Amino acid sequence: MRKIHNKNLLENARELRRAQTPQERKLWYEFLCTLPLRFTRQKIIDKYIVDFCCASKKIIVELDGSQHYEGHAPEYDAERDQYLQSLGYVVLRYTNIEFDRNFCGVCEDIWNHLGLE
């Protein structure tokens, strides 16, 4: 299997890791980095940078702020998700509002998709 990676996005991914949103920071430090599976933050997959990726389970976790609902963003996200799904990934999307109101529920949903017991 070939590794899909776009080196042109490397600096952008690094900056996104340095400038995480409060929701991304909380999900990473209070949940994802504590799991027995390895997740990476701001992972480059072809021409996209995904928020969080568990390569061994082919699961992508996206936290969407308000910019994802403006202009052409919904169509872009749908096209992006379709492409990532064509590579065999499952894309889990949560709004920041959903995350803020139900952090435990979001974590439980991710846990269930990972098939952890």
CORLINFEN-V819528 format. One record per residue. RES is the residue in three letters. SS is DSSP state (2 for helix, 1 for strand, 0 for the rest). NEAR is the number of other ideal C-beta (glycine too) atoms within 8 Angstrom. Layout:
res = <RES,RES>
ss = <SS,SS>
near = <NEAR,NEAR>
This chain:
res = <MET,ARG,LYS,ILE,HIS,ASN,LYS,ASN,LEU,LEU,GLU,ASN,ALA,ARG,GLU,LEU,ARG,ARG,ALA,GLN,THR,PRO,GLN,GLU,ARG,LYS,LEU,TRP,TYR,GLU,PHE,LEU,CYS,THR,LEU,PRO,LEU,ARG,PHE,THR,ARG,GLN,LYS,ILE,ILE,ASP,LYS,TYR,ILE,VAL,ASP,PHE,CYS,CYS,ALA,SER,LYS,LYS,ILE,ILE,VAL,GLU,LEU,ASP,GLY,SER,GLN,HIS,TYR,GLU,GLY,HIS,ALA,PRO,GLU,TYR,ASP,ALA,GLU,ARG,ASP,GLN,TYR,LEU,GLN,SER,LEU,GLY,TYR,VAL,VAL,LEU,ARG,TYR,THR,ASN,ILE,GLU,PHE,ASP,ARG,ASN,PHE,CYS,GLY,VAL,CYS,GLU,ASP,ILE,TRP,ASN,HIS,LEU,GLY,LEU,GLU>
ss = <0,0,0,0,0,0,2,2,2,2,2,2,2,2,2,2,2,2,0,0,0,2,2,2,2,2,2,2,2,2,0,2,2,2,0,0,0,0,0,1,1,1,1,1,1,0,0,1,1,1,1,1,1,1,0,0,0,0,1,1,1,1,1,1,0,2,2,2,2,0,0,0,2,2,2,2,2,2,2,2,2,2,2,2,2,2,0,0,0,1,1,1,1,1,1,2,2,2,2,2,2,0,2,2,2,2,2,2,2,2,2,2,2,2,0,0,0>
near = <2,3,4,7,7,8,5,4,10,8,6,8,12,9,8,11,9,6,5,10,8,6,11,12,9,11,15,13,7,7,11,10,7,5,9,3,9,6,12,8,11,11,12,11,13,9,4,9,10,13,9,15,12,13,8,6,9,8,12,15,15,11,13,10,8,6,6,10,7,6,3,5,10,8,7,8,11,8,8,9,10,8,10,13,10,6,9,5,11,8,10,11,8,12,9,12,6,10,14,8,5,8,9,6,8,12,10,8,10,13,8,8,10,11,6,8,2>
